[in-house]
Amino acid sequence: MIAADQTQSWIDGHSVLANAPAWLNKQRTDALTQFETLGLPGVRDEQWRYTNLRALKSTAYQLAERSALNTELPATNGTRLVIVDGYVDLEASSIDNIDVTLGSLSDMLGNTEVQAAFGTTLPVKQHGFMSLNTAYADDGYVLIIAPKLVLKDHIEVVFVNQASETVSHTRNLIIAGAHSQCTVVERHISAADNPTHLSNVITEIVTADNAHVDHYKIQQLGDAAFHIGGVFVNHASHAHVKSHNIALGGRIARNDVHCNLLGQGAHIEMNGLVVGSGAQHVDNHTQVNHLVPHCTSDEFYKTILDDQSRSVFRGRIVVAQDAQQTNADQQNNNLLLSPQAEADCKPQLEIYADDVKCSHGATVGQLDPKSIFYLKSRGISDEQAHTLLTFAFANEVIERVQVESIRTELTQLIAGELLSGLADLV
């Protein structure tokens, strides 16, 4: 925890709570009280012991204010919602030609579905950033998919950080009706001048029976940005959710992905890829709560680290006493390209039922010298051999992406920008 005076400085810097309906004011007040007790996390907190937040805490952040987009985005023919420093920018968005409810959280606080879903996915035991998000999130996006509605094209949400030395707290809600299907792609980017910015973003996904949600989070922030994010999911019966978490940027980034399997036959798939370089630090903390029988989960995270970069993976699977016939698998593989790179991993199984099939595994290593030798014997240079094997390692995650356009984009990102030298081979 941080000192009491530093906790107070964060509260003072955020000023007063935004005016909101009574139902939300109650949650905000409770969250602020919780933050006053917790403070921001530190190395004495078990889940943050490998993460030094000194650089993040050294900036005197001011709450970001609503402003117009001043960063050029690539053209799109699809549905795109733009969020600038935590606030929806409808002028920069393209959301007219879509048959769903999609818009700003601040405009939809009177919606009964929003009121029923808000905050229901979050764990009882939270860290300080979660409490701050509930207390101070003033906007974000809401997506409500009607029952039986199947969206063929994906919805893109672009988060742009453009104000320097500011903090934004953003809360998003995806509410999927029974037998509905949708794909949502979240992109997190920095403005061209690479401002020092802290974004604290939580996305809640609430599904009804037999709903299918494919959620992508692609984080490409600048090397001066700090990002604390979370994706929290409540599953109904036979609901399927796929979470794809791609972390490529940011000075310090942390992602919490938590899932509550509440209905029989529910399934969660979690895929993650981290590519770190320089002095980047990326944390991934996942938790799957199997609370009822006959549910399945599949978790597959990979990390590639170069230079002095560092990663932390903590994956926890909890199987409740009544959750018989559970099938859960977790795999975390880490590839170190530099002697100074470091990967810390802690897979956990907590099982209280006796009729289950659960497994987990974690590896930390370097490229196989025999594979490098084999490629070099076929006329491939040493640099290209390293690059090709590194890409193959990452591609196992990319291959799980079912949206062809996103899979192609990620392939080009990894091959062309992150792994120089591969472009000549693909």
N, C-alpha and C positions, 0 to 999 in steps of 0.2 A: 504494500500500500504506500501511497505518498503521504507526506506530512499533512497535518490538518490545515496549516496555513495555505499550502498549495491547493488542497481541495477547495478551500474557500475562494481562492483566487480564480479557479475555474468557474465557480458559481457566480462570482461577481462579474466575471468577464462575459457571462451569458445573460446577465441582467435578469429580467423577470420572465416568467413563463408566458408564452403566447396565449392570447384569449382563445378559448375553445369551449365546446359544449360540456355540460356537466359530466357526462360519462367519461370524456377524455381528460378533463381537468383532474378527476380522481386518480386516473392512472399516472398522470404527469406528476402530481403531488407525491404519490407513493414512490415513484421512481426517483424523484429528487431526494426524498428522505433516505432511500436506499443508497444513493450515490454519496450522500453525506457520511454514511457509515463505511462504505466500501472505499471511496476514493478511486483514483486510477490505479490499475494493477502495476505491480513491480516484481522484481526478481524473487521476492519472498513469497509470492503467490505461486503455487505449484505449477499451474498451467502457463505461467509466464516466466519461469525460472531461467529459460534459455534466451529470453528476449529482453534486450536492454533498450528501454524507451527513453533514455536520457536525451537523445537528439530530438525526439518528438516533443518532450516536455519542455525543452529549452526555448520554444517559441511562444510569445505572448499572443495567442490567437484571439481574433475577434470573430463574432458570429457573422457569417457571410450574409449579404443582403441580396435581395432580388435584383437581377440585372439582365440585360439582353445579351444574347450570344454574340461574341465578337471573334469567334473562331470559325474558319471555313470547314465545313464537313463535306465528305464526298457526296455526290448526287445519289439519289435513290428513287426508285419507282414504287417502293413498298411503303408499308406503314412504319412511321418513325416518330417517336416521342422524344423530345430533347429536354434534359434537365440541366440547368446551369447553376452551379454552386448550391445545389440542393433544392432549387425551385424550378417547377415546370415552366418552360418557355413555349407557349402555344404558337407564337409567331414563327418560330424556327422549326416547328413540328409539322408532320403531315399525317393526320389521323382522321381525315374526313371520310374516306372511302372504306370503312370497315364496319361490320355489323356486330360490334361488341361495345360494351361500356368501357371506355378507356379515357382517363383524364387525370386531373390533379387531385391529390388527397385532400388538400385544403378546401376544394370545392365540393367534396363528397362526404364530409363528416356527418351529414344528416342522413346518409344512406343506411338503411337498417342492416344490410349485409356487411357493410364496412364496420359498423358498430359491433356486430356479432363476431366478426373475425379478428379485429384488431387486438394484438397482444396475446392471442390464445396459443400461439405456437412456441412462445419463448419459454426457456427453462426457468424453474423456480430459483435455482442458484445461478446468478448472473455475475458478469464482471462489470466494472464501472462504466465502460463504454456503452454497454447495452442499456444501462440505466440512464445515461446521458441521452441516448437516442430516444427513449420513450419520453423523457422529460422535455426535450427541446426540439424534436423533429416537427417542423412546421409545414412540410410539404413532402412530396414524393409522387409516385404514380399508383393508380388503382386500375386493375384490369379484372373485369367480371365477365366470364364466359357463360352464356346461358346453357341450360341443360340440352344435351343432344347436339349442340353446335360444334361442328368440326371445322377448324380453320386450316386451310390448305397451305397458306403462306405464313411465314413467321412474322412476329412483331418485334421491331427493334427499339430499344430504349438506350439513348446515348447520354451518359453522365459526363459533363464537361466541367473540369475545375479550372477556373480562370482568374480568380481573385487571390492575391498573395497574402500570406500570413492570416488566413481565415480558416474557420472550421465550419463545416456543414453537417447537419444531422438529418438524414433522409430516411423515411419509412415508406416501403412499398408493399402493396397487397395484390396477390393473384388469387382470385376466387373462381374455381373451376366447378361448374355445375355437373350434375350426374350425366355420365356418358358423353361428356364433352372432350375435345382434344385441342391443344394449342401448343405453339412453340414460341418462347420468348428469349430474345437475345439481349443481354445487358452488356454494354460497352462502357468502360471507365477510362477516360483519357484526360490529359492535361492540355492546356492551351500552349501555343507555340513558344511562349516565353518561359515555360516550365516553372510555374509559381510554386512556392512552398505553401502547401495546403494540406489540411487534414480532412479527409472525408470519412464519415461514420455512417455506413449505409446498411440497413437491414431490409431484407425482402422476406415477407411471409407468404407461404403458399398453403392454401386451404382447399382440399379437394372433397368433392362429394363422391358417392359410389360410382365406380367404373370410370372415373375421370382419368385422362392422360395428359400430363404436363411435361414438356421437354424444356428445361431451363438451362441457358448458357450464361456464364459470367466470364467475360474476357477483359482482364485488367491490364491496360497498357499505359499506366501513368508515368509521368516523368520521374527522373531520378532524384528530384527534390520533394516529391509528394509522399505523404503518409496516408495509408488506407487501412481502416478497420471495417470489416464487412461481415455480414452473416446472412445465411439462407436457412430459414426454419420452416419445416413442413409438417402438416398434419394430414395423415392419410385416412380416408374412409375405406370401406370394404371394396376390395378388388381395384383400388386406384393404383395407377402406375405413375411414378415420377422419376425423371432422369435429370440429374444435376451434373453439369459439366463446368468445371472450375479451372480456368486457364489464367495463370498469373505470370506475366512477363515483365512488369515494371514496378515502379515505386521504390522508395528508399527503405521503408519498413511497411510490410503489408501483412495483415492477418485476416484469415477467413475462417469463420465458424459455420459448419454445415451440420444442422441437427434435424433429425427426422423422428416423428412419433408415428408408429404403425398402429393405428387405432381400430382398423376393421379387418376382418379375416380376408385372406387372399391379397392383401396389399403388397406392393413391391416397390423398392427404392433402388435405383442404380446411381452410384456416385463415381464420377470420373474426374481426375484432377491431373494437371500438368503444370509444373513450375520450371521456368528457365531463368536461372539467376546468374548475374555477373557483377563485376565491380565489388562494392560493399553492400549489396542488397541483402535484406533479411526478409524471408517469407515464412509465415506460419500457416499451417492448415490443421484445424482441430475439428474432428468429425465425431458425431455420436448418433447411433441408430438405436432407438428404443423399441424392441419387439415386445409389445404389450398384450397381444392376443394371439391365438393359435394360427397356424397355416400362413405365415407371412415369410417373405424372402427379401434378402438384401445382398447387393453385390457392390463392393467398393474396390476401386482400382486407381491408385495415385502414384504418379511418377515425378521425380525431381532430377533436374540437370543443373549442376552448380559449377561455375568457373570462377577464377580469380579468388577473391576473399569472401565470396557470397556464402550465405548460411541459410539453412532451412530447418524447420521444426515440423514434425508430423506427429499428432496424437490422435489415434483412432480408437474409439471406444464402442463396443457393441454390448448392449444390455438386453438379456432375455429374461423376461418376468416369469414368475412361477407358473402362471397359467398359459404361457405362450408355447405350448407343445407344437411339435411338427414345424419348428422354425428351421429355416435354411439360411445361413448367413456366411458370407465370405468376405475377407478383407485382405488386400495386398498393397504393400507400399515398397517401391523400389527406388533407390537413389543412386545417381551416377555422378561421381566426382571427377571433374576434368582438371583440377588443380590441387596441389598438395596443401594449399591454404584454405580450400573450401571445406565446409563442415555440414554434415547432415545429422540431426538428432531425431530419432523416431521411437515412439512408444505405443505399440499396438496393445489393446486391452480387450479381454473377453470377460464378461461378468454374467454368468449363467446360473439361473435359479430353477430351470426346468430340466427334466431328465430325458425327454424324447426330442432331441435336437441334432442338427448337423451344422457345426460351426467351425470355421478355420480362419487363421490369420497368418501372415508372413511379412517379413520386412528384410530388405537387403540394402547394404551400402557397399559400393565398390567402384572400380575403375573399368575402363574398356579392356576387353579380353586381348592380351598380346597375341594369342594364336589367331584370332580373327583378323587382327591388324596385319599380321604376317601373311595370312592367306590372301587378303586383298592386294597387298603390295606385290605378292608373287604373280598377280594377274595384271600387273602394269599400272596399278593405281598408286598415286603418290601417298606419302605418309600423312600429309595434311588432309587429303581427300578421304583416306581410309578412316581417320579419326572422325571426320565430319559425317561420313556416310553411316558409320556405326552409331553415332550419336543421334542422327536423325531417325534411324531404325528404332532406337530405344524410345524416342518420343512418339513415333508414329503408331505404336501400339495403343496409345490413348486416342490419338487423332482418328484412328480407324473406327472408334466407337461412336463418332459423331455421325448421325444419320442424315442431317441436312447437307446435301451435296455442296451447296454454295459456301457454307461455313467450313466444311471439311476442306474444300479447295483453298479457302482463304488461310486457314490455319497451316496447311501444308506449305503454302508460299511464305507465310510469316516465318516459320521455323527454318525452312530451307534457304530463303533469300536474305532475310534480315538478321536472324539470330545465329545462323550457322554458316558463316561466309566460307565459300569454297565448295559448297554443295551445288550451287546453281549451275556449275559447268557439267554436272552429272545428271541433272533432272530435266 
